[in-house]
């Protein structure tokens, strides 16, 4: 009798933790923006975040965008099915469900001032600047400075020290 009860409790516990993962990823993303400097950031009116693929992070980003700003700019969150839908994105997030589109994404944004964020194993090696990972049940992030600077972005060393640096 105790074993099914414990199993049910563990399932409910894991579901509640997983249910908060999109919220934490969205919060991380807003904090990443504080440590990145975009060229011409003083002349842009909006801070654009594109979400490539259907992901619950969209709802969380929209909630945060309604009450926050990035570099004194209003935040616009767009769900996209092609990178060309957000050619001026400051951040593009590639959901795990859309990971098959990584090559298209990196090719489109090559040299553009866009921070690419992913959530799949070894995606910094494929061009992402930041990649979410789970370690020991905790959300962490990998960061590859050369991928970020190749987009003309400046990254604060503090952000690098907070993540798992990939060379």
N, C-alpha and C positions, 0 to 999 in steps of 0.2 A: 504493500500500500504506500509506503514512503517513497519508493523509487519512482513511480509515475508522478507523484506530487513534486518531487525534486526536479524531475525532467521537465515538467510543465513550467515550473518556476524559472528554470534556466532558459527555456525558450522565450518566455515573456520578458525576462531580463535582457536577453540578447536583442529582441525586437525593439525594446525601448531604447537601448543604446544605439542600435542601427538607425532608428528613427531620428535621432539627433545628429547623425553624421552630416547630412546636407547643411544643417544650421552651422555646425562648426567649420565646415569647408567654406561657407559663405563669409563667416567672420574672419577666417584666416585670409581670404582673398582681399577683404577690405583693409586688413592690416598690412598685407603685402604692398598695397598701393601707397602706403605711407612711407615706405622705404625704397620706392622706385621713383626716378626722375625721368619724365618723358620730355623729349625735345619739344619746343613750342608749347609747353603746358600752360603758359601764361596767356596764350592767344585763343585757346580752345574754350568753347562755352560749355561743352558737355564731356563727361567722362563715360565712355561707352564700354560696357561689358557684354561680350557675345557669348552665348552658351550654345555650343554645337552638339546636338543630340538632345534627346528628351531626358531630362534629369530633374529630380526634385529640388536641386539647388536653385533653380529658376525662381521658385516661390520664395525661398529664403533670401535670395539676392534682392528681389522686389520689395520684400518687407524692410530690409536694411536701407535700400535706396530711398524709400519714402521718408526716412528720418535722418539720413546722413548725407554728407557731401565728401568728395575726394578733391583735395586741392581747391576748395571753394567752388567746385563745379557740381551741377546736378548730375546725378547718376542715371544713365539710361541702360536698362537691361534688355537685351534682345535675344530671343530664341531663334536660332538660325539653322538652316539645313545646308548652307553653303557659305564658305568664308566670304564670298563676294557680297553677301548681304550686309556685312559690317566692315567695309574696307578701311574705316578709320578707327577700328576698335583699339582701345587702350589695352584691354585684356580679352583674351579668347580662352574659354574653358572647353576642353574636349572631354566629354563624359566618356566613361568606360564603355558604354553601350555603342558609342560612335567611334571607337578607337581605330577601326579599319580605315578611317579617313585622315589619319595622322599625316601621311605623305602629302595629300592634297592641301592640308592646312599649313604645313611647314613651307611648302612650295609657294603658296599664295602670299604668306606673310613674310617671306624671306626679305630681310633688309628693312622691313617696315617697323615703325616704333610700336610694336605690339608684344605684350608679355603673354607667352603661351603657357597655360597651366593644364596639366593632365592628371590622370589618376590610375595609371597602369604601370606595372613593373617595367623598369628600365626605359621609361619614355624620355628621360633626360638625355639618354644616349641617342634618341631619335629626333631630338631637336627642342624638347620642352625646356623652358627656363625653370619651371617649378613643377614638381610632381608630388601629389599626395600619396602617402603610404601609411599603412597601419603597422605599428610595431608594438608588441606587447599589449595589444588591445587599445593602444593610444594612436590618435591621428597625429602624424608628423608630416614633414615635407622634405623632399630632396630639392636641392637647388644647384643649378649649373651656371655659374657666373658668365662663362664665355658664350653660352646660348643667349643670355639676357643682353649682354653688351653688343653682340652681333646684330641686335635689332636697334642699336643706337640708344639704348636705355642705360642709365646709370643706376647701379644698385648699391645701397648703403651696406658697408661691411657688417653692420649690426644684424641685418636680415640674414646674411650668409652664416653668421655665427649662431643664429637661432635654428637653422635647418641642418640637414645632412648634406654637406658639400660633396658634389660629384665633380670629379676632374675630367 
